[in-house]
């Protein structure tokens, strides 16, 4: 998902303001869907959450990273 395409992305993704500066986006291919479950983002601090998300139990082994991109402005 492109964070730039979602209004108020930080808020609906429930991203913490102090630990995630929103300056980079990682992109990859899910190679193994074992144990992946769909849920909604939990809010952290003043950010509400609620965006659909996938929880991937072992992302290092299940996702083939294809790129890391700087974003400007940060999301």
C-alpha positions, 0 to 999 in steps of 0.5 A: 500500500502506498502511504501517500494514497491513504489520507491521515496514514500515520493516524489510521495505521496507528504508527507511533510518532516517536519511534517511526519517523515515516521517512522510508517505505519498504516494498517486497513480495510475500513468498510464503503466506503460512500463518499470515493473518488479516487484522486492523491496525491498533492505535498507539498514543494519539494515533487511532489505528483501524487500517487493514493490515497483515500480520506476518509471523516471520517476515525475514523468511516470508518476504523477499525485500525488493526495495527501500525508498525514501519518501518526501515529505515523510508520512 
